[in-house]
Amino acid sequence: LNFDNRIDLSNLKGKVNKKDSILSLKNSKLSFGKSNVSGDIKLDYSNINSSGIFSIDFINSVYVNLEIIDSKISSFDLGKMFPNLKTNYDESWLVNTNIKGYLNDLFIENLLLENKNNTINFNSNIKNIYPNLTASISKYDISVLLATTRLVGMVCPGQNSLYSELKLNNMPGNKTNSFIWN
């Protein structure tokens, strides 16, 4: 696994609350690179009816309500997260929007992107953004990713435990349910 297009999170604040089947982060502030994102997020997982966390059905059962408020996002930082948007153009954009729905059916409400020369404002629906996710990523690959994030974050915690790359080799025919690292 190789995450060349990573961003380094420099600050995350907010008030976490869980009530019934709703997990929320209010008054959140997230800083990375030259960007600062503020807002609220609610995750409603009351519609989850299976324990298969590796399935797209499980992921699509979580309802998201994300409100981004008076945030500043750098075009350079966007290019680091999304390689298709990579550019030498380094402009900060004011962002306000509300995004709600399920991963396979999101509604972007009143997205406002604004800088000193441009204003972009629109509403949009995004459907089936990951239609082939389960076809392109196996359950095994997802489980390896989850297991290795535990290794990197919990077994090797600290300043140098940022997940940028980890190489694991599996011998053909290996049927064990564990892996060993040095």
C-alpha positions in Angstrom: 0.0 0.0 0.0 1.4 3.4 -0.9 -0.3 6.7 0.0 1.9 9.3 -2.0 -0.9 11.8 -2.1 -1.3 12.1 1.7 -1.9 15.3 3.7 -0.6 15.9 7.1 -3.3 16.8 9.5 -2.0 19.5 11.8 -5.1 20.1 14.0 -8.5 18.5 14.7 -10.9 19.9 17.2 -14.6 19.4 17.9 -17.2 18.2 20.3 -18.0 14.5 19.8 -21.5 13.3 20.8 -23.2 10.0 20.5 -26.9 9.7 21.0 -28.8 6.6 20.0 -27.5 5.7 16.5 -26.2 9.2 15.7 -22.5 10.1 16.0 -21.8 13.8 15.6 -18.8 16.1 15.6 -19.9 19.7 16.2 -18.0 22.9 16.0 -15.2 21.0 14.4 -12.0 22.6 13.0 -9.6 20.7 10.8 -6.3 22.1 9.6 -4.0 20.6 7.0 -1.5 22.3 4.7 -2.8 25.8 4.0 -6.4 24.8 4.5 -8.8 25.2 7.4 -12.2 23.5 7.4 -14.9 24.2 9.9 -18.3 22.7 10.3 -20.4 19.9 11.7 -20.8 16.3 10.7 -23.5 13.8 11.7 -23.4 10.1 10.9 -26.6 8.2 11.3 -26.0 4.4 11.4 -29.6 3.3 12.3 -30.1 1.7 8.9 -27.1 -0.7 9.2 -28.6 -4.2 9.1 -25.5 -6.3 8.6 -22.2 -6.7 10.4 -20.2 -7.0 7.1 -18.1 -3.9 7.5 -16.2 -4.7 4.4 -19.2 -4.6 2.1 -20.4 -1.6 0.1 -23.9 -2.2 1.5 -22.6 -1.6 5.0 -20.9 1.7 3.9 -24.0 2.8 2.0 -26.1 2.3 5.1 -24.6 5.2 7.0 -26.4 8.5 6.4 -24.0 11.5 6.3 -24.9 15.1 7.0 -21.8 17.3 6.5 -22.0 21.1 6.9 -18.9 23.0 5.9 -19.0 26.6 7.2 -16.7 29.5 6.2 -13.8 27.3 5.4 -10.6 28.0 3.5 -9.3 25.3 1.2 -6.1 25.6 -0.9 -6.1 24.4 -4.5 -2.7 23.0 -3.8 -4.0 20.9 -0.8 -6.9 19.6 -3.0 -4.3 18.5 -5.6 -2.5 16.5 -2.9 -5.7 14.7 -1.9 -7.1 14.2 -5.4 -4.3 13.7 -8.0 -6.6 14.6 -10.9 -6.9 18.1 -9.5 -3.1 18.5 -9.0 -2.0 22.0 -10.1 0.7 24.6 -9.6 -2.2 27.1 -9.2 -2.2 27.9 -5.5 -5.3 29.9 -4.6 -7.4 29.7 -1.4 -11.1 29.2 -1.8 -13.8 30.1 0.7 -16.1 27.1 0.9 -19.6 26.8 2.3 -22.0 23.8 1.7 -24.1 21.1 3.1 -23.6 17.6 1.8 -26.1 14.9 2.8 -27.1 11.4 1.9 -25.5 8.0 1.6 -22.2 7.4 -0.1 -23.9 6.1 -3.2 -26.5 9.0 -3.3 -25.2 12.3 -2.0 -26.9 15.7 -2.4 -24.6 18.8 -2.4 -26.7 21.7 -1.3 -25.7 25.3 -2.1 -22.0 24.7 -2.7 -20.3 28.1 -2.7 -16.7 28.3 -3.8 -15.3 31.8 -3.8 -11.9 33.5 -4.2 -10.9 37.0 -5.1 -11.6 36.5 -8.8 -14.2 33.7 -9.0 -17.6 32.7 -7.5 -19.0 29.2 -8.1 -22.4 28.3 -6.6 -24.4 25.2 -7.4 -26.5 22.3 -6.2 -25.8 18.7 -7.3 -26.6 15.1 -6.8 -23.8 12.5 -6.9 -25.0 9.0 -7.5 -23.0 5.7 -7.6 -19.7 7.5 -7.2 -18.1 4.1 -6.3 -20.1 1.6 -8.4 -17.2 -0.8 -8.8 -15.6 -0.5 -5.4 -16.3 -4.0 -4.3 -15.2 -5.3 -7.6 -11.9 -3.5 -7.5 -11.0 -4.0 -3.8 -11.2 -7.4 -2.3 -12.4 -8.1 1.2 -8.9 -9.4 1.9 -7.3 -6.1 0.8 -9.7 -4.1 3.0 -9.0 -6.3 6.0 -5.2 -6.0 5.5 -5.6 -2.2 5.3 -7.6 -2.2 8.5 -5.2 -4.5 10.3 -2.2 -2.5 9.2 -3.7 0.8 10.4 -4.0 -0.7 13.8 -0.3 -1.7 13.6 0.8 1.7 12.5 -1.4 3.7 14.9 -1.5 1.5 18.0 1.5 -0.7 18.0 3.9 1.9 16.7 2.3 5.2 18.0 3.9 8.5 18.0 5.1 11.3 15.7 6.7 8.8 13.2 3.6 6.6 12.9 2.1 8.5 10.0 0.8 6.0 7.4 2.5 6.7 4.1 3.6 3.2 3.0 3.8 -0.4 4.3 4.9 -3.3 2.3 3.6 -6.8 3.2 4.5 -9.9 1.2 2.3 -13.0 1.3 3.6 -16.3 0.1 1.3 -18.1 -2.4 -0.8 -20.8 -0.7 -0.4 -19.1 2.8 -3.7 -19.9 4.6 -2.9 -18.3 8.0 -5.1 -15.7 9.6 -2.2 -13.6 10.8 0.8 -11.8 9.5 4.2 -11.0 11.0 6.2 -7.7 10.7 9.6 -6.6 11.8 
